[in-house]
């Protein structure tokens, strides 16, 4: 047991070293020039930072540890923390795939960082929440499926990357869904550059266009997809709390950085660093408790996870804004870490599931679970 716990600490130490070393030197280029930190992501994967939640032999089966790892990186760079989440949930799809073909070499290469991937589940998650409709359509053919459609924004992609995606299948008795591994280099797949964002520019985010893309049966993750989505939906959402935890901590660090010079006047501000640290730690403790049962598929548990995720987004906004007020004019410089975190906190608040999506889904599920 001691050796097992030492392995966890060693992994976190390596992640922290990568974040505070190589990554910290690249943050400005990631934010200002849209640099995709592919080498850093591969280093983080090789260290185990994006697979701690997976079962042995690939990880520690510890979702809390994955949240901590993402937070260590998000504390330095929110964009890279977000891409860690993308890689982490894509690994979860491969592990939980019904096709045993994806459990072998594809999962091993993913865990090692030799292959990188994202998650194209924004549209499906909104569809399940009755906000959108499926944008990808699949037709069964010999040996697999043909998929057509477009997705506007999918992150952590590249010509040799892949992502987990979901398409609807129309049939006589209704509609079911196909979850599959979508390879960016497959015939019929086109990646198109997105317009410039105000932040998160280094996240390799593209629009995906599919035209009669063939998906072989051995790369089907689940069909029907709904049972698997229900199993992993809480894990999908709670892992995002690592991004929020990191950005909040980075903002608190920026508050403390000017305390010696500006503490005499900053003491009149709300959300002081000690109080914000206490609130952040209490929230994170709540998240880590939920992370002990990541596969609880009850609506009651999912509502708790959604609420914790919304709380994290709201804390991110408050912490980033407070850091800006604490730093004053120096925090208003475009090169400031504080200015970057303000934009990163906005992303935490709008990325699927966005705050409005979270509140809508909590309301919907609460109504459905209320006794008659």
C-alpha positions in Angstrom: 0.0 0.0 0.0 2.8 2.4 0.8 4.4 1.7 -2.5 1.1 2.3 -4.2 0.6 5.7 -2.4 4.2 6.6 -3.2 3.5 6.0 -6.9 0.7 8.5 -6.7 2.8 11.1 -5.1 5.6 10.5 -7.6 3.2 11.0 -10.5 1.9 14.3 -9.0 5.4 15.4 -8.5 6.4 14.8 -12.1 3.2 16.6 -13.3 4.0 19.5 -11.1 7.6 19.6 -12.4 6.5 19.6 -16.0 3.8 22.3 -15.3 6.2 24.6 -13.5 9.1 24.0 -15.9 8.5 23.4 -19.6 4.9 24.5 -19.5 5.4 27.7 -17.6 7.9 28.8 -20.2 5.4 28.2 -23.0 2.3 29.8 -21.5 2.6 33.1 -23.3 3.1 31.4 -26.7 0.1 29.2 -26.0 -2.1 32.1 -25.1 -0.9 34.8 -27.5 0.3 32.8 -30.5 -2.0 29.8 -30.3 0.9 27.3 -29.7 -0.4 23.8 -29.3 1.8 22.3 -26.5 2.0 18.8 -28.0 5.3 17.9 -26.4 4.1 19.0 -23.0 0.9 16.9 -23.4 3.0 13.8 -24.3 5.2 14.4 -21.3 2.2 14.7 -19.0 0.7 11.5 -20.5 4.0 9.6 -20.1 4.1 10.7 -16.4 0.6 9.3 -15.9 -1.0 12.6 -15.4 -3.9 11.9 -17.8 -4.6 8.3 -16.9 -4.7 8.1 -13.1 -8.5 7.6 -13.2 -8.2 4.5 -15.4 -8.0 1.0 -14.0 -4.8 -1.0 -13.7 -2.5 -1.5 -15.4 -3.1 1.8 -17.1 -3.8 3.9 -14.0 -4.6 4.1 -10.3 -8.4 3.9 -10.6 -8.5 7.2 -8.7 -10.6 10.0 -10.2 -9.6 12.3 -7.3 -5.9 11.9 -8.3 -6.7 12.8 -11.9 -8.5 16.0 -10.7 -5.5 16.9 -8.7 -3.2 16.4 -11.7 -5.3 18.5 -14.0 -5.4 21.2 -11.3 -1.6 21.2 -11.0 -1.4 22.0 -14.7 -4.4 24.3 -14.8 -2.8 26.4 -12.1 -0.1 27.3 -14.6 -2.1 27.1 -17.9 -5.8 26.7 -18.2 -5.6 25.7 -21.8 -3.3 22.8 -21.1 -5.5 21.8 -18.2 -8.4 21.7 -20.5 -6.6 19.5 -23.0 -5.6 17.2 -20.1 -9.3 16.8 -19.5 -9.9 16.0 -23.2 -7.2 13.3 -23.2 -8.5 11.9 -19.9 -12.1 11.5 -20.9 -11.1 10.1 -24.3 -9.1 7.4 -22.4 -12.2 6.7 -20.4 -14.1 6.1 -23.6 -11.5 3.6 -24.8 -11.4 1.8 -21.4 -15.2 1.5 -21.2 -15.7 0.6 -24.9 -17.8 -2.4 -25.6 -15.3 -3.4 -28.4 -12.4 -5.2 -26.8 -10.3 -4.1 -29.8 -10.0 -0.7 -28.3 -8.8 -2.0 -24.9 -5.5 -3.2 -26.2 -3.0 -1.3 -28.3 -5.3 1.8 -28.9 -5.7 2.3 -25.1 -2.0 1.6 -24.4 -0.8 4.1 -27.0 -3.3 6.7 -25.7 -2.2 6.3 -22.1 1.5 6.6 -23.0 0.9 9.8 -24.9 2.1 8.3 -28.2 -1.4 9.1 -29.5 -3.6 12.0 -28.5 -7.3 12.6 -28.6 -10.3 14.7 -27.7 -14.0 14.4 -27.0 -16.7 15.5 -29.4 -19.5 15.1 -26.9 -20.6 18.7 -26.6 -23.4 18.3 -29.0 -24.6 14.9 -27.7 -24.5 16.1 -24.1 -26.7 19.1 -25.1 -28.9 16.8 -27.1 -29.5 14.5 -24.1 -30.3 17.6 -22.1 -32.9 18.6 -24.7 -30.9 21.7 -25.8 -29.8 20.6 -29.3 -30.3 17.8 -31.8 -27.6 15.3 -33.0 -25.4 16.9 -35.7 -23.9 13.6 -36.9 -26.0 10.9 -38.6 -24.9 7.3 -39.1 -26.1 4.6 -41.5 -25.3 0.9 -41.0 -23.3 -0.6 -43.8 -21.4 -3.8 -44.3 -18.6 -4.0 -41.7 -19.5 -0.8 -39.8 -21.2 2.5 -40.4 -21.1 5.6 -42.6 -21.3 8.9 -40.8 -22.1 12.4 -42.1 -22.5 15.7 -40.4 -20.5 18.6 -38.9 -19.4 19.6 -35.4 -18.4 23.2 -34.9 -15.8 23.0 -32.1 -13.8 20.0 -31.0 -10.5 20.4 -29.1 -7.2 18.6 -28.8 -7.2 17.5 -32.4 -4.7 17.2 -35.2 -4.2 15.2 -38.4 -3.1 12.1 -36.5 -5.5 12.6 -33.5 -8.9 11.2 -32.8 -11.9 11.8 -30.6 -14.9 10.0 -29.2 -18.1 11.0 -31.0 -21.8 10.1 -31.2 -24.1 9.9 -34.2 -27.8 9.2 -34.3 -29.1 6.2 -36.3 -32.6 6.3 -37.7 -34.5 3.1 -37.9 -38.1 1.9 -38.2 -38.8 1.8 -34.4 -37.2 5.1 -33.6 -33.7 6.5 -33.0 -30.7 5.1 -31.3 -27.1 6.4 -31.0 -23.7 5.1 -32.1 -20.7 6.1 -30.1 -17.4 5.6 -32.0 -13.8 6.5 -32.3 -13.5 9.2 -34.9 -10.1 9.3 -36.5 -9.1 12.7 -37.9 -7.2 11.1 -40.8 -10.1 8.9 -41.9 -11.4 9.3 -45.4 -14.3 11.8 -45.5 -13.1 13.7 -42.4 -12.0 17.4 -42.8 -10.6 19.6 -40.1 -11.3 23.4 -40.5 -9.7 26.2 -38.5 -12.1 28.0 -36.1 -12.3 31.8 -35.8 -9.9 33.3 -33.2 -11.2 33.0 -29.7 -10.5 35.5 -26.9 -8.7 32.8 -25.0 -7.8 29.1 -25.1 -6.2 29.6 -28.5 -3.6 26.9 -28.1 -6.2 24.1 -27.6 -6.1 22.7 -31.2 -9.8 23.4 -31.6 -11.3 22.6 -35.0 -14.6 22.3 -36.8 -15.1 18.7 -37.9 -16.8 17.9 -41.2 -17.7 14.3 -42.0 -19.0 13.1 -45.4 -19.7 9.4 -45.7 -16.9 8.6 -43.2 -16.6 4.9 -42.7 -16.4 3.7 -39.1 -15.3 0.1 -38.8 -17.2 -2.2 -36.4 -14.0 -2.7 -34.3 -13.9 1.0 -33.5 -17.4 1.3 -32.2 -17.3 2.3 -28.5 -21.0 1.6 -27.8 -24.2 1.0 -29.7 -26.6 1.9 -28.3 -24.7 4.7 -26.6 -27.1 5.8 -23.9 -26.3 3.1 -21.3 -22.6 3.9 -21.5 -23.2 7.7 -21.4 -25.4 7.2 -18.3 -22.5 5.2 -16.7 -19.8 7.8 -17.4 -21.7 11.1 -17.4 -20.8 12.0 -13.8 -17.1 11.1 -14.4 -17.1 13.2 -17.6 -18.4 16.3 -15.7 -16.5 15.9 -12.4 -13.1 15.6 -14.2 -13.7 19.2 -15.5 -13.5 20.4 -11.9 -9.7 19.9 -12.1 -9.6 22.8 -14.6 -11.6 25.0 -12.3 -9.5 24.0 -9.3 -6.3 24.9 -11.1 -7.5 28.3 -12.4 -8.8 29.3 -9.0 -5.6 28.4 -7.3 -3.6 30.3 -9.9 -5.8 33.3 -9.3 -5.2 33.0 -5.5 -1.4 32.8 -6.2 -1.6 36.1 -8.1 -3.4 37.7 -5.2 -0.7 36.7 -2.8 2.0 37.8 -5.2 1.2 41.4 -4.6 0.2 41.2 -0.9 3.5 42.7 0.3 3.2 45.7 -1.9 -0.5 46.3 -2.0 -1.9 44.5 1.0 -2.5 47.7 2.8 -5.1 48.8 0.3 -6.2 45.4 -1.0 -7.5 44.6 2.4 -10.6 46.6 1.5 -11.5 44.3 -1.3 -13.9 41.4 -1.0 -12.7 37.8 -1.7 -9.3 38.1 -0.1 -6.8 35.3 -0.8 -7.1 33.6 2.6 -10.9 33.5 2.4 -10.9 32.5 -1.2 -8.4 29.7 -0.4 -10.6 28.4 2.3 -13.6 28.4 0.0 -11.7 26.8 -2.8 -10.4 24.0 -0.5 -13.9 23.3 0.9 -15.4 23.1 -2.6 -12.5 20.8 -3.8 -13.1 18.5 -0.7 -16.7 18.2 -1.8 -15.6 17.3 -5.4 -13.1 14.8 -4.2 -15.8 13.1 -2.0 -18.0 12.8 -5.1 -15.0 11.4 -7.1 -15.0 8.4 -4.8 -18.0 7.0 -6.6 -17.6 8.2 -10.2 -19.8 5.5 -11.7 -22.9 6.2 -9.6 -25.4 6.6 -12.4 -28.4 7.8 -10.3 -30.0 11.1 -11.2 -29.6 12.2 -7.5 -25.9 11.8 -7.6 -25.6 13.4 -11.1 -27.4 16.5 -9.8 -24.8 16.8 -7.0 -22.0 16.5 -9.6 -23.6 19.1 -11.8 -24.0 21.5 -8.8 -20.4 21.1 -7.8 -19.3 21.8 -11.4 -21.4 24.9 -11.5 -20.0 26.0 -8.1 -16.5 25.6 -9.5 -17.3 27.7 -12.6 -18.7 30.5 -10.4 -15.7 30.4 -8.1 -13.4 30.6 -11.1 -15.1 33.8 -12.3 -14.9 35.3 -8.8 -11.3 34.3 -8.2 -10.1 35.6 -11.6 -11.9 38.9 -11.2 -10.6 39.3 -7.7 -7.1 38.6 -8.8 -7.4 41.4 -11.4 -8.6 43.8 -8.7 -5.8 42.8 -6.3 -3.1 43.3 -9.0 -4.6 46.5 -10.3 -3.0 48.0 -13.4 -0.3 45.4 -13.7 -3.1 42.8 -14.0 -4.6 44.7 -16.9 -1.5 44.2 -19.1 -2.2 41.7 -21.9 0.9 39.8 -20.9 -0.3 39.3 -17.3 -1.1 35.9 -16.0 -4.1 37.5 -14.4 -5.5 38.8 -17.7 -5.1 35.3 -19.1 -6.9 33.7 -16.2 -9.9 36.1 -16.5 -10.4 34.7 -20.0 -9.7 31.1 -18.9 -12.4 31.5 -16.2 -14.9 32.6 -18.8 -14.2 29.4 -20.7 -14.8 27.3 -17.6 -18.2 29.1 -17.4 -19.2 28.5 -21.0 -17.6 25.1 -22.0 -20.0 22.2 -22.1 -21.7 21.9 -19.7 -21.9 25.7 -19.4 -23.4 27.3 -16.2 -26.8 27.8 -18.0 -26.7 24.2 -19.2 -25.8 22.9 -15.7 -28.7 24.8 -14.1 -31.1 23.7 -16.8 -30.1 20.1 -16.4 -30.3 20.2 -12.6 -33.8 21.7 -12.9 -34.9 19.1 -15.4 -33.6 16.1 -13.5 -34.9 17.5 -10.2 -38.4 17.7 -11.7 -38.2 14.2 -13.1 -37.0 12.7 -9.8 -39.6 14.5 -7.6 -42.2 12.2 -6.1 -45.7 12.5 -7.5 
